[in-house]
Amino acid sequence: MSHTHHHNHQVHSGESHAEKNLLLSTWLNLSVSIAEVIGGLLSNSLALISDALHNLGDTSALFIAYIASIISKKTSTPKKTFGYKRIEILAALFNAIILVAIVVYLFAEAIRRFNHPEPIKGLIMLIVAVVGFAANFISLVLLKKHASANINIRAAYIHLLGDTISSILVILSAILIYFFNLFWIDPLVTVLLGLYLLKETFLILRESVDILMQATPPGLDLIRVKEKLESIPGIDNIHHVHAWNLNDQEIHFECHVDLKSDFRISETEDIQVAIREILMNNFGIRHVTVQYEYNCCEDKNMIHTTEKL
């Protein structure tokens, strides 16, 4: 068994900075949510209330992302040998489900408004929408550089991106309502925004479920991995291969290695080093578990299939 870990002060500093930005973004979005609920009620704008609900969902997403980021650093225990790293995946999945529920509610309200249009105070709607856009944009800037490093922060970032677009649409609809009394624009903007958010949420849901189902990480070609490892002198066959994500960054790999000769355990060290280097340098895999064998396993397929009882 071989495990390789890389830690440095830069990484910890980056994580700390990300957490501070998450917390700041949480407070910004909570303030916007309160302001937009009040503004939506005063102006009678569904789009503004929709934006407030989105922001409220994002406030929850950001806060959960912040808590998950802290919990994920807790050390492993005999009962939780992998630690708490997957709390981030669970949080991303939870956030996505919340957003789907919010979008369904907004669709229902939009349909009702299409059937029964109501007058809207465009000026109040416009002022509050501009304030909401400013806060969303600031939060977006705060999290942008951290979004690619973590699925949970990326989920929160997508929430914020949707809200920023939402604010722009609300501003445009407020202008049209204020100057032209086009009240039907309000539910239309709600539907368009909901469709966009559903598409983005589906991507997060799919990635979260794949990780929880221990699917092979996207972009990892197991056939190529097998060929590379079988090119190592002393290895006859690689079989019973498993590769999965512990979280969105950490890939784990395990396999059975059938040796060409009946090596002593001490003689497999060079093979172990070669396996580790190939997996790390070619595939970015740093957590490797290997079971050595010598002509003793009948099923030598790359993927082990369990017979039904």
Phi and psi restraints in degrees (value plus and minus 20) as a CYANA .aco file:
   2 SER   PHI    -155.1  -115.1
   2 SER   PSI     110.1   150.1
   3 HIS   PHI    -146.7  -106.7
   3 HIS   PSI     112.8   152.8
   4 THR   PHI    -141.2  -101.2
   4 THR   PSI     108.8   148.8
   5 HIS   PHI    -143.9  -103.9
   5 HIS   PSI     120.4   160.4
   6 HIS   PHI    -145.3  -105.3
   6 HIS   PSI      95.1   135.1
   7 HIS   PHI    -147.4  -107.4
   7 HIS   PSI     121.8   161.8
   8 ASN   PHI    -170.3  -130.3
   8 ASN   PSI     145.6   185.6
   9 HIS   PHI     -86.1   -46.1
   9 HIS   PSI     -48.5    -8.5
  10 GLN   PHI     -84.3   -44.3
  10 GLN   PSI     -62.2   -22.2
  11 VAL   PHI     -82.5   -42.5
  11 VAL   PSI     -68.3   -28.3
  12 HIS   PHI     -83.5   -43.5
  12 HIS   PSI     -56.9   -16.9
  13 SER   PHI     -84.3   -44.3
  13 SER   PSI     -61.3   -21.3
  14 GLY   PHI     -84.4   -44.4
  14 GLY   PSI     -60.2   -20.2
  15 GLU   PHI     -84.8   -44.8
  15 GLU   PSI     -62.1   -22.1
  16 SER   PHI     -83.4   -43.4
  16 SER   PSI     -61.0   -21.0
  17 HIS   PHI     -84.2   -44.2
  17 HIS   PSI     -60.9   -20.9
  18 ALA   PHI     -82.5   -42.5
  18 ALA   PSI     -60.9   -20.9
  19 GLU   PHI     -85.1   -45.1
  19 GLU   PSI     -61.5   -21.5
  20 LYS   PHI     -82.5   -42.5
  20 LYS   PSI     -62.3   -22.3
  21 ASN   PHI     -87.3   -47.3
  21 ASN   PSI     -55.1   -15.1
  22 LEU   PHI     -82.6   -42.6
  22 LEU   PSI     -64.6   -24.6
  23 LEU   PHI     -86.1   -46.1
  23 LEU   PSI     -62.0   -22.0
  24 LEU   PHI     -83.9   -43.9
  24 LEU   PSI     -62.4   -22.4
  25 SER   PHI     -83.9   -43.9
  25 SER   PSI     -55.4   -15.4
  26 THR   PHI     -80.7   -40.7
  26 THR   PSI     -67.6   -27.6
  27 TRP   PHI     -86.0   -46.0
  27 TRP   PSI     -58.8   -18.8
  28 LEU   PHI     -80.9   -40.9
  28 LEU   PSI     -65.9   -25.9
  29 ASN   PHI     -91.1   -51.1
  29 ASN   PSI     -53.3   -13.3
  30 LEU   PHI     -84.3   -44.3
  30 LEU   PSI     -62.2   -22.2
  31 SER   PHI     -82.5   -42.5
  31 SER   PSI     -62.9   -22.9
  32 VAL   PHI     -84.3   -44.3
  32 VAL   PSI     -62.0   -22.0
  33 SER   PHI     -78.1   -38.1
  33 SER   PSI     -66.7   -26.7
  34 ILE   PHI     -82.9   -42.9
  34 ILE   PSI     -64.8   -24.8
  35 ALA   PHI     -83.5   -43.5
  35 ALA   PSI     -60.1   -20.1
  36 GLU   PHI     -94.5   -54.5
  36 GLU   PSI     -53.2   -13.2
  37 VAL   PHI     -82.4   -42.4
  37 VAL   PSI     -67.3   -27.3
  38 ILE   PHI     -82.4   -42.4
  38 ILE   PSI     -65.9   -25.9
  39 GLY   PHI     -84.6   -44.6
  39 GLY   PSI     -58.2   -18.2
  40 GLY   PHI     -85.6   -45.6
  40 GLY   PSI     -60.7   -20.7
  41 LEU   PHI     -87.4   -47.4
  41 LEU   PSI     -60.5   -20.5
  42 LEU   PHI     -89.6   -49.6
  42 LEU   PSI     -56.3   -16.3
  43 SER   PHI    -113.4   -73.4
  43 SER   PSI     -32.6     7.4
  44 ASN   PHI      45.9    85.9
  44 ASN   PSI      13.1    53.1
  45 SER   PHI    -118.6   -78.6
  45 SER   PSI      99.1   139.1
  46 LEU   PHI     -87.9   -47.9
  46 LEU   PSI     -58.6   -18.6
  47 ALA   PHI     -81.1   -41.1
  47 ALA   PSI     -58.3   -18.3
  48 LEU   PHI     -90.8   -50.8
  48 LEU   PSI     -61.2   -21.2
  49 ILE   PHI     -86.0   -46.0
  49 ILE   PSI     -56.7   -16.7
  50 SER   PHI     -80.4   -40.4
  50 SER   PSI     -64.9   -24.9
  51 ASP   PHI     -82.8   -42.8
  51 ASP   PSI     -57.2   -17.2
  52 ALA   PHI     -85.0   -45.0
  52 ALA   PSI     -62.3   -22.3
  53 LEU   PHI     -85.5   -45.5
  53 LEU   PSI     -59.9   -19.9
  54 HIS   PHI     -81.2   -41.2
  54 HIS   PSI     -64.9   -24.9
  55 ASN   PHI     -83.5   -43.5
  55 ASN   PSI     -57.3   -17.3
  56 LEU   PHI     -85.5   -45.5
  56 LEU   PSI     -61.3   -21.3
  57 GLY   PHI     -81.8   -41.8
  57 GLY   PSI     -59.4   -19.4
  58 ASP   PHI     -90.2   -50.2
  58 ASP   PSI     -55.0   -15.0
  59 THR   PHI     -80.4   -40.4
  59 THR   PSI     -63.5   -23.5
  60 SER   PHI     -83.5   -43.5
  60 SER   PSI     -64.1   -24.1
  61 ALA   PHI     -81.3   -41.3
  61 ALA   PSI     -63.6   -23.6
  62 LEU   PHI     -86.9   -46.9
  62 LEU   PSI     -61.5   -21.5
  63 PHE   PHI     -87.7   -47.7
  63 PHE   PSI     -61.1   -21.1
  64 ILE   PHI     -84.5   -44.5
  64 ILE   PSI     -59.9   -19.9
  65 ALA   PHI     -81.0   -41.0
  65 ALA   PSI     -60.5   -20.5
  66 TYR   PHI     -84.5   -44.5
  66 TYR   PSI     -68.2   -28.2
  67 ILE   PHI     -83.8   -43.8
  67 ILE   PSI     -63.3   -23.3
  68 ALA   PHI     -82.4   -42.4
  68 ALA   PSI     -58.6   -18.6
  69 SER   PHI     -81.4   -41.4
  69 SER   PSI     -57.5   -17.5
  70 ILE   PHI     -95.1   -55.1
  70 ILE   PSI     -65.9   -25.9
  71 ILE   PHI     -82.7   -42.7
  71 ILE   PSI     -56.7   -16.7
  72 SER   PHI     -82.5   -42.5
  72 SER   PSI     -37.9     2.1
  73 LYS   PHI    -106.2   -66.2
  73 LYS   PSI     -27.0    13.0
  74 LYS   PHI     -81.3   -41.3
  74 LYS   PSI     122.2   162.2
  75 THR   PHI     -91.5   -51.5
  75 THR   PSI     139.4   179.4
  76 SER   PHI     -89.0   -49.0
  76 SER   PSI     134.5   174.5
  77 THR   PHI    -153.3  -113.3
  77 THR   PSI     146.9   186.9
  78 PRO   PHI     -78.3   -38.3
  78 PRO   PSI     -47.6    -7.6
  79 LYS   PHI    -107.0   -67.0
  79 LYS   PSI     -47.4    -7.4
  80 LYS   PHI    -148.0  -108.0
  80 LYS   PSI      60.3   100.3
  81 THR   PHI     -89.1   -49.1
  81 THR   PSI     -41.7    -1.7
  82 PHE   PHI    -112.4   -72.4
  82 PHE   PSI     -16.9    23.1
  83 GLY   PHI      54.8    94.8
  83 GLY   PSI    -168.1  -128.1
  84 TYR   PHI    -139.1   -99.1
  84 TYR   PSI       2.8    42.8
  85 LYS   PHI     -82.4   -42.4
  85 LYS   PSI     -51.4   -11.4
  86 ARG   PHI     -97.4   -57.4
  86 ARG   PSI     -23.2    16.8
  87 ILE   PHI     -80.7   -40.7
  87 ILE   PSI     -49.6    -9.6
  88 GLU   PHI     -87.0   -47.0
  88 GLU   PSI     -58.1   -18.1
  89 ILE   PHI     -89.0   -49.0
  89 ILE   PSI     -62.4   -22.4
  90 LEU   PHI     -82.1   -42.1
  90 LEU   PSI     -59.9   -19.9
  91 ALA   PHI     -85.0   -45.0
  91 ALA   PSI     -62.5   -22.5
  92 ALA   PHI     -82.2   -42.2
  92 ALA   PSI     -61.1   -21.1
  93 LEU   PHI     -84.8   -44.8
  93 LEU   PSI     -63.8   -23.8
  94 PHE   PHI     -81.8   -41.8
  94 PHE   PSI     -64.9   -24.9
  95 ASN   PHI     -80.1   -40.1
  95 ASN   PSI     -62.1   -22.1
  96 ALA   PHI     -84.3   -44.3
  96 ALA   PSI     -61.5   -21.5
  97 ILE   PHI     -84.5   -44.5
  97 ILE   PSI     -61.7   -21.7
  98 ILE   PHI     -79.1   -39.1
  98 ILE   PSI     -64.3   -24.3
  99 LEU   PHI     -84.2   -44.2
  99 LEU   PSI     -60.1   -20.1
 100 VAL   PHI     -80.6   -40.6
 100 VAL   PSI     -63.4   -23.4
 101 ALA   PHI     -81.9   -41.9
 101 ALA   PSI     -61.4   -21.4
 102 ILE   PHI     -83.5   -43.5
 102 ILE   PSI     -63.6   -23.6
 103 VAL   PHI     -83.0   -43.0
 103 VAL   PSI     -61.5   -21.5
 104 VAL   PHI     -80.9   -40.9
 104 VAL   PSI     -62.9   -22.9
 105 TYR   PHI     -81.7   -41.7
 105 TYR   PSI     -63.4   -23.4
 106 LEU   PHI     -85.4   -45.4
 106 LEU   PSI     -57.1   -17.1
 107 PHE   PHI     -79.9   -39.9
 107 PHE   PSI     -63.9   -23.9
 108 ALA   PHI     -82.2   -42.2
 108 ALA   PSI     -63.4   -23.4
 109 GLU   PHI     -86.2   -46.2
 109 GLU   PSI     -57.7   -17.7
 110 ALA   PHI     -84.3   -44.3
 110 ALA   PSI     -61.7   -21.7
 111 ILE   PHI     -81.4   -41.4
 111 ILE   PSI     -61.3   -21.3
 112 ARG   PHI     -82.8   -42.8
 112 ARG   PSI     -60.6   -20.6
 113 ARG   PHI     -89.1   -49.1
 113 ARG   PSI     -53.6   -13.6
 114 PHE   PHI     -82.3   -42.3
 114 PHE   PSI     -61.4   -21.4
 115 ASN   PHI     -95.9   -55.9
 115 ASN   PSI     -51.2   -11.2
 116 HIS   PHI    -152.7  -112.7
 116 HIS   PSI      58.1    98.1
 117 PRO   PHI     -79.2   -39.2
 117 PRO   PSI     123.1   163.1
 118 GLU   PHI    -147.6  -107.6
 118 GLU   PSI     125.5   165.5
 119 PRO   PHI     -85.1   -45.1
 119 PRO   PSI     125.9   165.9
 120 ILE   PHI    -151.3  -111.3
 120 ILE   PSI     120.3   160.3
 121 LYS   PHI    -107.2   -67.2
 121 LYS   PSI      78.6   118.6
 122 GLY   PHI     -83.5   -43.5
 122 GLY   PSI     -55.1   -15.1
 123 LEU   PHI     -87.6   -47.6
 123 LEU   PSI     -66.3   -26.3
 124 ILE   PHI     -81.7   -41.7
 124 ILE   PSI     -63.0   -23.0
 125 MET   PHI     -78.7   -38.7
 125 MET   PSI     -63.2   -23.2
 126 LEU   PHI     -85.9   -45.9
 126 LEU   PSI     -66.3   -26.3
 127 ILE   PHI     -81.6   -41.6
 127 ILE   PSI     -66.8   -26.8
 128 VAL   PHI     -87.4   -47.4
 128 VAL   PSI     -57.9   -17.9
 129 ALA   PHI     -83.9   -43.9
 129 ALA   PSI     -58.2   -18.2
 130 VAL   PHI     -85.2   -45.2
 130 VAL   PSI     -62.4   -22.4
 131 VAL   PHI     -82.3   -42.3
 131 VAL   PSI     -63.0   -23.0
 132 GLY   PHI     -82.5   -42.5
 132 GLY   PSI     -61.6   -21.6
 133 PHE   PHI     -81.4   -41.4
 133 PHE   PSI     -64.0   -24.0
 134 ALA   PHI     -80.2   -40.2
 134 ALA   PSI     -65.5   -25.5
 135 ALA   PHI     -86.8   -46.8
 135 ALA   PSI     -62.3   -22.3
 136 ASN   PHI     -82.9   -42.9
 136 ASN   PSI     -61.8   -21.8
 137 PHE   PHI     -85.1   -45.1
 137 PHE   PSI     -61.0   -21.0
 138 ILE   PHI     -82.2   -42.2
 138 ILE   PSI     -64.5   -24.5
 139 SER   PHI     -82.7   -42.7
 139 SER   PSI     -58.7   -18.7
 140 LEU   PHI     -82.4   -42.4
 140 LEU   PSI     -63.8   -23.8
 141 VAL   PHI     -83.9   -43.9
 141 VAL   PSI     -59.5   -19.5
 142 LEU   PHI     -83.1   -43.1
 142 LEU   PSI     -54.8   -14.8
 143 LEU   PHI    -120.9   -80.9
 143 LEU   PSI     -30.4     9.6
 144 LYS   PHI     -74.0   -34.0
 144 LYS   PSI     -69.0   -29.0
 145 LYS   PHI     -93.0   -53.0
 145 LYS   PSI     -34.0     6.0
 146 HIS   PHI    -116.6   -76.6
 146 HIS   PSI     -31.7     8.3
 147 ALA   PHI     -86.5   -46.5
 147 ALA   PSI     -51.9   -11.9
 148 SER   PHI     -99.2   -59.2
 148 SER   PSI     -33.0     7.0
 149 ALA   PHI    -115.3   -75.3
 149 ALA   PSI     -29.4    10.6
 150 ASN   PHI    -175.7  -135.7
 150 ASN   PSI     108.0   148.0
 151 ILE   PHI     -84.3   -44.3
 151 ILE   PSI     -53.9   -13.9
 152 ASN   PHI     -90.7   -50.7
 152 ASN   PSI     -62.8   -22.8
 153 ILE   PHI     -87.9   -47.9
 153 ILE   PSI     -55.1   -15.1
 154 ARG   PHI     -84.1   -44.1
 154 ARG   PSI     -58.7   -18.7
 155 ALA   PHI     -82.4   -42.4
 155 ALA   PSI     -64.1   -24.1
 156 ALA   PHI     -84.4   -44.4
 156 ALA   PSI     -58.8   -18.8
 157 TYR   PHI     -83.6   -43.6
 157 TYR   PSI     -60.7   -20.7
 158 ILE   PHI     -85.4   -45.4
 158 ILE   PSI     -59.3   -19.3
 159 HIS   PHI     -74.4   -34.4
 159 HIS   PSI     -68.6   -28.6
 160 LEU   PHI     -87.2   -47.2
 160 LEU   PSI     -57.1   -17.1
 161 LEU   PHI     -82.0   -42.0
 161 LEU   PSI     -63.1   -23.1
 162 GLY   PHI     -81.8   -41.8
 162 GLY   PSI     -60.0   -20.0
 163 ASP   PHI     -88.8   -48.8
 163 ASP   PSI     -55.2   -15.2
 164 THR   PHI     -85.7   -45.7
 164 THR   PSI     -64.3   -24.3
 165 ILE   PHI     -83.3   -43.3
 165 ILE   PSI     -60.3   -20.3
 166 SER   PHI     -78.6   -38.6
 166 SER   PSI     -64.4   -24.4
 167 SER   PHI     -82.6   -42.6
 167 SER   PSI     -58.8   -18.8
 168 ILE   PHI     -83.4   -43.4
 168 ILE   PSI     -65.1   -25.1
 169 LEU   PHI     -83.9   -43.9
 169 LEU   PSI     -59.2   -19.2
 170 VAL   PHI     -85.7   -45.7
 170 VAL   PSI     -59.8   -19.8
 171 ILE   PHI     -81.4   -41.4
 171 ILE   PSI     -66.2   -26.2
 172 LEU   PHI     -83.6   -43.6
 172 LEU   PSI     -63.0   -23.0
 173 SER   PHI     -87.5   -47.5
 173 SER   PSI     -54.3   -14.3
 174 ALA   PHI     -83.8   -43.8
 174 ALA   PSI     -59.6   -19.6
 175 ILE   PHI     -83.4   -43.4
 175 ILE   PSI     -65.2   -25.2
 176 LEU   PHI     -85.4   -45.4
 176 LEU   PSI     -58.4   -18.4
 177 ILE   PHI     -88.9   -48.9
 177 ILE   PSI     -62.4   -22.4
 178 TYR   PHI     -85.2   -45.2
 178 TYR   PSI     -62.7   -22.7
 179 PHE   PHI    -111.0   -71.0
 179 PHE   PSI     -49.6    -9.6
 180 PHE   PHI    -143.7  -103.7
 180 PHE   PSI     -19.5    20.5
 181 ASN   PHI      35.5    75.5
 181 ASN   PSI      17.1    57.1
 182 LEU   PHI    -107.5   -67.5
 182 LEU   PSI      57.7    97.7
 183 PHE   PHI     -87.0   -47.0
 183 PHE   PSI     -44.8    -4.8
 184 TRP   PHI     -88.8   -48.8
 184 TRP   PSI     -34.9     5.1
 185 ILE   PHI     -82.8   -42.8
 185 ILE   PSI     -53.4   -13.4
 186 ASP   PHI     -78.7   -38.7
 186 ASP   PSI     -75.9   -35.9
 187 PRO   PHI     -89.5   -49.5
 187 PRO   PSI     -47.5    -7.5
 188 LEU   PHI     -83.6   -43.6
 188 LEU   PSI     -64.5   -24.5
 189 VAL   PHI     -80.7   -40.7
 189 VAL   PSI     -58.8   -18.8
 190 THR   PHI     -80.9   -40.9
 190 THR   PSI     -64.6   -24.6
 191 VAL   PHI     -86.3   -46.3
 191 VAL   PSI     -65.4   -25.4
 192 LEU   PHI     -80.5   -40.5
 192 LEU   PSI     -64.0   -24.0
 193 LEU   PHI     -83.9   -43.9
 193 LEU   PSI     -61.6   -21.6
 194 GLY   PHI     -81.9   -41.9
 194 GLY   PSI     -60.4   -20.4
 195 LEU   PHI     -83.6   -43.6
 195 LEU   PSI     -62.4   -22.4
 196 TYR   PHI     -82.7   -42.7
 196 TYR   PSI     -65.6   -25.6
 197 LEU   PHI     -86.7   -46.7
 197 LEU   PSI     -54.1   -14.1
 198 LEU   PHI     -82.5   -42.5
 198 LEU   PSI     -61.6   -21.6
 199 LYS   PHI     -83.1   -43.1
 199 LYS   PSI     -66.8   -26.8
 200 GLU   PHI     -87.1   -47.1
 200 GLU   PSI     -56.9   -16.9
 201 THR   PHI     -87.9   -47.9
 201 THR   PSI     -55.6   -15.6
 202 PHE   PHI     -79.1   -39.1
 202 PHE   PSI     -59.0   -19.0
 203 LEU   PHI     -83.9   -43.9
 203 LEU   PSI     -61.6   -21.6
 204 ILE   PHI     -87.1   -47.1
 204 ILE   PSI     -62.1   -22.1
 205 LEU   PHI     -79.7   -39.7
 205 LEU   PSI     -66.2   -26.2
 206 ARG   PHI     -83.3   -43.3
 206 ARG   PSI     -64.2   -24.2
 207 GLU   PHI     -86.5   -46.5
 207 GLU   PSI     -61.0   -21.0
 208 SER   PHI     -83.7   -43.7
 208 SER   PSI     -66.0   -26.0
 209 VAL   PHI     -84.3   -44.3
 209 VAL   PSI     -61.0   -21.0
 210 ASP   PHI     -80.2   -40.2
 210 ASP   PSI     -61.2   -21.2
 211 ILE   PHI     -87.5   -47.5
 211 ILE   PSI     -63.2   -23.2
 212 LEU   PHI     -87.4   -47.4
 212 LEU   PSI     -49.8    -9.8
 213 MET   PHI    -104.9   -64.9
 213 MET   PSI     -17.3    22.7
 214 GLN   PHI      36.6    76.6
 214 GLN   PSI      21.0    61.0
 215 ALA   PHI     -88.9   -48.9
 215 ALA   PSI     135.6   175.6
 216 THR   PHI     -80.1   -40.1
 216 THR   PSI     109.8   149.8
 217 PRO   PHI     -74.1   -34.1
 217 PRO   PSI     118.5   158.5
 218 PRO   PHI     -80.0   -40.0
 218 PRO   PSI     117.0   157.0
 219 GLY   PHI      69.2   109.2
 219 GLY   PSI     -28.6    11.4
 220 LEU   PHI    -114.0   -74.0
 220 LEU   PSI      94.1   134.1
 221 ASP   PHI    -112.6   -72.6
 221 ASP   PSI      83.8   123.8
 222 LEU   PHI     -87.3   -47.3
 222 LEU   PSI     -50.1   -10.1
 223 ILE   PHI     -84.5   -44.5
 223 ILE   PSI     -61.7   -21.7
 224 ARG   PHI     -87.8   -47.8
 224 ARG   PSI     -57.9   -17.9
 225 VAL   PHI     -79.8   -39.8
 225 VAL   PSI     -66.7   -26.7
 226 LYS   PHI     -79.9   -39.9
 226 LYS   PSI     -65.3   -25.3
 227 GLU   PHI     -82.7   -42.7
 227 GLU   PSI     -61.8   -21.8
 228 LYS   PHI     -83.5   -43.5
 228 LYS   PSI     -65.2   -25.2
 229 LEU   PHI     -89.4   -49.4
 229 LEU   PSI     -55.4   -15.4
 230 GLU   PHI     -92.4   -52.4
 230 GLU   PSI     -30.4     9.6
 231 SER   PHI    -101.7   -61.7
 231 SER   PSI     -28.1    11.9
 232 ILE   PHI     -93.2   -53.2
 232 ILE   PSI     109.0   149.0
 233 PRO   PHI     -76.9   -36.9
 233 PRO   PSI     113.5   153.5
 234 GLY   PHI      81.1   121.1
 234 GLY   PSI     -37.0     3.0
 235 ILE   PHI    -118.1   -78.1
 235 ILE   PSI     107.0   147.0
 236 ASP   PHI    -114.2   -74.2
 236 ASP   PSI     -58.8   -18.8
 237 ASN   PHI    -177.3  -137.3
 237 ASN   PSI     123.3   163.3
 238 ILE   PHI    -134.4   -94.4
 238 ILE   PSI     106.0   146.0
 239 HIS   PHI    -166.4  -126.4
 239 HIS   PSI     156.2   196.2
 240 HIS   PHI      30.0    70.0
 240 HIS   PSI      34.8    74.8
 241 VAL   PHI    -105.9   -65.9
 241 VAL   PSI     115.6   155.6
 242 HIS   PHI    -154.8  -114.8
 242 HIS   PSI     114.9   154.9
 243 ALA   PHI    -159.7  -119.7
 243 ALA   PSI     114.3   154.3
 244 TRP   PHI    -174.0  -134.0
 244 TRP   PSI     141.9   181.9
 245 ASN   PHI    -113.5   -73.5
 245 ASN   PSI     109.8   149.8
 246 LEU   PHI     -95.2   -55.2
 246 LEU   PSI     -65.5   -25.5
 247 ASN   PHI    -156.0  -116.0
 247 ASN   PSI    -184.1  -144.1
 248 ASP   PHI     -94.5   -54.5
 248 ASP   PSI     -28.3    11.7
 249 GLN   PHI    -131.0   -91.0
 249 GLN   PSI     -49.0    -9.0
 250 GLU   PHI    -123.8   -83.8
 250 GLU   PSI      94.0   134.0
 251 ILE   PHI    -118.7   -78.7
 251 ILE   PSI     113.4   153.4
 252 HIS   PHI    -131.0   -91.0
 252 HIS   PSI     125.6   165.6
 253 PHE   PHI    -159.0  -119.0
 253 PHE   PSI     118.4   158.4
 254 GLU   PHI    -164.1  -124.1
 254 GLU   PSI     132.4   172.4
 255 CYS   PHI    -183.8  -143.8
 255 CYS   PSI     146.3   186.3
 256 HIS   PHI    -117.6   -77.6
 256 HIS   PSI     115.3   155.3
 257 VAL   PHI    -135.4   -95.4
 257 VAL   PSI      92.3   132.3
 258 ASP   PHI    -109.2   -69.2
 258 ASP   PSI      96.7   136.7
 259 LEU   PHI    -106.5   -66.5
 259 LEU   PSI     134.4   174.4
 260 LYS   PHI     -96.5   -56.5
 260 LYS   PSI     -44.7    -4.7
 261 SER   PHI    -153.1  -113.1
 261 SER   PSI     144.4   184.4
 262 ASP   PHI    -103.6   -63.6
 262 ASP   PSI      56.6    96.6
 263 PHE   PHI     -89.3   -49.3
 263 PHE   PSI     131.2   171.2
 264 ARG   PHI     -92.7   -52.7
 264 ARG   PSI     136.6   176.6
 265 ILE   PHI     -77.7   -37.7
 265 ILE   PSI     -61.3   -21.3
 266 SER   PHI     -84.6   -44.6
 266 SER   PSI     -42.7    -2.7
 267 GLU   PHI    -104.7   -64.7
 267 GLU   PSI     -25.5    14.5
 268 THR   PHI    -110.2   -70.2
 268 THR   PSI     -20.9    19.1
 269 GLU   PHI     -81.3   -41.3
 269 GLU   PSI     -62.8   -22.8
 270 ASP   PHI     -83.4   -43.4
 270 ASP   PSI     -58.2   -18.2
 271 ILE   PHI     -85.5   -45.5
 271 ILE   PSI     -61.4   -21.4
 272 GLN   PHI     -81.3   -41.3
 272 GLN   PSI     -63.4   -23.4
 273 VAL   PHI     -82.7   -42.7
 273 VAL   PSI     -63.2   -23.2
 274 ALA   PHI     -84.0   -44.0
 274 ALA   PSI     -61.4   -21.4
 275 ILE   PHI     -81.2   -41.2
 275 ILE   PSI     -67.3   -27.3
 276 ARG   PHI     -82.0   -42.0
 276 ARG   PSI     -62.6   -22.6
 277 GLU   PHI     -86.8   -46.8
 277 GLU   PSI     -61.4   -21.4
 278 ILE   PHI     -83.9   -43.9
 278 ILE   PSI     -66.0   -26.0
 279 LEU   PHI     -86.9   -46.9
 279 LEU   PSI     -57.6   -17.6
 280 MET   PHI     -94.3   -54.3
 280 MET   PSI     -67.8   -27.8
 281 ASN   PHI     -96.0   -56.0
 281 ASN   PSI     -51.9   -11.9
 282 ASN   PHI    -118.6   -78.6
 282 ASN   PSI     -46.7    -6.7
 283 PHE   PHI    -149.3  -109.3
 283 PHE   PSI     -21.2    18.8
 284 GLY   PHI      49.9    89.9
 284 GLY   PSI       3.5    43.5
 285 ILE   PHI    -118.0   -78.0
 285 ILE   PSI     103.9   143.9
 286 ARG   PHI    -135.5   -95.5
 286 ARG   PSI     -29.0    11.0
 287 HIS   PHI    -136.2   -96.2
 287 HIS   PSI      89.0   129.0
 288 VAL   PHI    -147.2  -107.2
 288 VAL   PSI     113.5   153.5
 289 THR   PHI    -144.6  -104.6
 289 THR   PSI     104.8   144.8
 290 VAL   PHI    -143.7  -103.7
 290 VAL   PSI     116.5   156.5
 291 GLN   PHI    -133.3   -93.3
 291 GLN   PSI      95.6   135.6
 292 TYR   PHI    -105.7   -65.7
 292 TYR   PSI     121.3   161.3
 293 GLU   PHI    -160.3  -120.3
 293 GLU   PSI     142.3   182.3
 294 TYR   PHI    -157.9  -117.9
 294 TYR   PSI      76.4   116.4
 295 ASN   PHI      33.1    73.1
 295 ASN   PSI      26.5    66.5
 296 CYS   PHI    -147.6  -107.6
 296 CYS   PSI     -26.2    13.8
 297 CYS   PHI    -126.8   -86.8
 297 CYS   PSI     100.0   140.0
 298 GLU   PHI     -90.8   -50.8
 298 GLU   PSI     -61.0   -21.0
 299 ASP   PHI    -108.1   -68.1
 299 ASP   PSI      84.6   124.6
 300 LYS   PHI    -131.4   -91.4
 300 LYS   PSI       6.5    46.5
 301 ASN   PHI     -92.3   -52.3
 301 ASN   PSI     131.5   171.5
 302 MET   PHI     -79.3   -39.3
 302 MET   PSI     -64.0   -24.0
 303 ILE   PHI    -126.8   -86.8
 303 ILE   PSI     101.4   141.4
 304 HIS   PHI     -95.1   -55.1
 304 HIS   PSI     108.4   148.4
 305 THR   PHI    -129.2   -89.2
 305 THR   PSI     108.3   148.3
 306 THR   PHI    -108.2   -68.2
 306 THR   PSI     108.4   148.4
 307 GLU   PHI     -92.6   -52.6
 307 GLU   PSI     122.8   162.8
 308 LYS   PHI     -95.8   -55.8
 308 LYS   PSI     118.1   158.1
